[in-house]
Amino acid sequence: MRGYTFAHAVPLIVVLALVSGCTGKESAPTAMAQGPVAVLVAPVEQKTVPNQLREVGTVEAYSTVSIKSRVEGHLEAIHFKEGDFVKKGQLLFTIDQRTYQCESREGCRAGQTG
């Protein structure tokens, strides 16, 4: 017959400790013995509640567009703010006209003389 080792005894000791802990006569008082619990009540109200989200995260654009100018010049004005909705054909930027007007006049003069 084989001898029992400490490894065999550990599960038996754990099971006996659990069973003996559950059968004690001095158990905690039950909820019924403690009596009723106080509860706060309020009348029902109907209100409009704002939908507010306070979350941490990132926002990604639904679509993005690259804009390239056909002429060079300095920007005089920007007609939108970041995040605004824009429509097709809407004026976005105003470029200083003096730069390309001078270039076109010189081109015309050069073409007339040559």
N, C-alpha and C positions, 0 to 999 in steps of 0.2 A: 504494500500500500504506500502511496506517495505521501510525503509530508506537506502540510500546508505552509505557504510562505506568507510574508507580510502583504504582498501584492494581492493575494486571495482574500485577506482579511479586511482590506480597506473598503471595498464595496459593501460588505456586510455591515461594517461599522457605520457607514454613511446612511444606509437604509434604516438601521435601528435608531439612529439619532433623529431622522426625519419622522419616523412613526411615533416615537416617544414624545416629540415636541408637539404633535397634533392632538394627543389624547389628554392633555393636562386639564385638571378640574378648574383651575383658576384662570378662566378665559376672560378676555376683555368684555366689558358690558356691551350688550347689543344696542342697536339703534333705537329699538322700542323702549328700552329701559331708560334711555337718556331723555326722552320726551320730544315734543315737537320742535322743529327748527324755525326760527323767525325768518319771514320772507317779506321783502318790500314790494309793494304794488303801486301802480300808477294808472290813471285813466288813459284810455286809448286815444291817440291823436293821429290825424292824417296830415302829413306835411310833404312838401316837395324838397327832396334832399339832393344837393348837388353831387354829381358823380366826380369824385376826385381820386386820382391815382397818384400815389407817392411811391414811386419805384425807382430803382437804380437800373440803368440799362443804356443801350445805344439805339439811335434812330438811324435808319437807312432810307435814302431817297428811293421813291418808287421808280423814277427814271431820271437820268442826268443827260445834259446836252453840252457839247463842246461848241464854243463860239469863236469864230475866226473873223477878223476884220479884213475887208478887201482893200483897205487903204491904211496908210500909216498916219499917225497923228496923236496928239495928246487928248486925253479924255476931259471933256468939259463937265459932263454930268452923268450920273448913273440914275436911271429912272425906275429902279426896283430895289427892294431890300432882300437880303438873304432869307430864303424860306418862303418868299411870296409866290403865289400862283401867277404864272404868266400865260398869255394867250398868243396864238400864232399871229404875227404881224405887229405885235406890241413893241413900241419903242423902248429899247433897253439902255442904250448908251448914246451920248452925243459926243462926237469927235470934233475937235477944233478944225473948222473948215479952212482956215487960212493956209495951213500946210499944203493940202492937196489942191487948193485953188491956185496957189502960186506955181506949183509944179505943172498944172495943166496949162496955165497961161504961157509959161516958158516953153512948153512943148509945142503949143500953137505958134508962138513967135518963131521958134526954131524951124517949124515946118513951113512957115510962110517965106522965110528968108532962104531956105535951102532948097 
